[in-house]
Every structure is written in C-alpha cells, then in structure tokens.
C-alpha cells in the first residue's frame, strides 16, 4: 500500500489527512505529496496519522524535513492521532522531543491556536 493524503483547511491551519503506510518504499512519494500541497504562505501544518497503519524511520525523516520548514518565527507544525505502534516508533526515535505530538486533530488544532 502506498501513502495518500487529503488536504483540508481548518481556520488558518492546513491539515494533511494521511492514509496508508509510510516506509522506505513510500517516503519519497509522501514527501512529494506534502511539498506539492504546501504554499509559501502556509503558517501552520498538522499531519493527521489516524489512518496510517505504519511509519518507519524513512517516514519520520520526511516529517523532520517538513518540520524544519515550519521551525521559523510565526510558523507551527504538529502531528496527531498516532496509533499505539506509531506512537512507540515516534517515542523510541526521540521525535516526540523535537516535534509536537498530539492525541487528536482537535488537540493539535487547539495547540496551534486554530
């Protein structure tokens, strides 16, 4: 299974609702989808992982690349709705110390000020 995403806007926050599996075989496509959907004026981004069955280090690398784009004054980035397995991958890798992780989309939107 590859990765797919649907974009929605909630207030001034762009949300990418992800579907599939993010591993070494789909990470490049995942990055392309994200980069193609982001505009220069986008200030807040949430990646919603509710429908992602698995994310590996290759997918986390993409999240880090995107997070760095939003690591500027006035910009915010978060991920949310990780399954238990994906939460463990994020925690073990230490990404939860450098990327804002939230239990739900609503929590992420509230934290980003939407």
RAKA-V642379 format. One record per backbone hydrogen bond with DSSP energy under -0.5 kcal/mol. NH is the residue of the N-H (numbers start at 1). CO is the residue of the C=O. E is the energy in kcal/mol with one decimal. If there is no record, write none. Layout:
((NH	CO	E) (NH	CO	E))
This chain:
((4	19	-2.4) (6	17	-2.0) (8	15	-2.3) (10	13	-3.0) (11	9	-0.5) (13	10	-2.0) (14	44	-2.6) (15	8	-3.2) (16	46	-2.8) (17	6	-3.1) (17	15	-0.7) (18	16	-0.8) (18	48	-2.3) (19	4	-2.5) (20	51	-2.0) (22	54	-3.3) (23	21	-0.7) (26	23	-1.2) (27	23	-2.0) (30	26	-2.6) (31	27	-2.6) (32	28	-2.4) (33	29	-2.7) (34	30	-2.2) (35	31	-2.9) (36	32	-2.6) (37	33	-1.3) (38	34	-1.1) (42	39	-1.4) (44	12	-0.5) (45	76	-1.7) (46	14	-2.3) (47	78	-2.3) (48	16	-3.0) (48	46	-0.6) (49	47	-0.7) (49	80	-2.9) (51	18	-0.7) (52	49	-2.0) (53	20	-2.6) (53	51	-0.6) (54	20	-0.7) (56	22	-2.3) (59	56	-0.5) (60	56	-2.1) (61	57	-2.1) (62	58	-1.3) (63	59	-2.0) (64	60	-2.3) (65	61	-2.3) (66	62	-2.4) (67	63	-2.8) (68	64	-2.2) (69	65	-1.1) (70	66	-1.1) (70	67	-0.5) (71	68	-1.1) (72	70	-0.9) (75	72	-2.3) (76	43	-2.7) (78	45	-1.9) (79	100	-2.6) (80	47	-2.3) (81	102	-1.3) (87	83	-2.7) (88	84	-2.0) (89	85	-2.0) (90	86	-2.3) (91	87	-2.6) (92	88	-3.2) (93	89	-1.9) (94	90	-0.6) (94	91	-0.8) (95	90	-1.4) (96	90	-1.0) (97	94	-1.8) (98	95	-1.2) (99	95	-2.3) (100	77	-0.6) (102	79	-2.2) (108	104	-2.1) (109	105	-3.0) (110	106	-2.4) (111	107	-2.4) (112	108	-2.1) (113	110	-1.0) (114	109	-3.1))
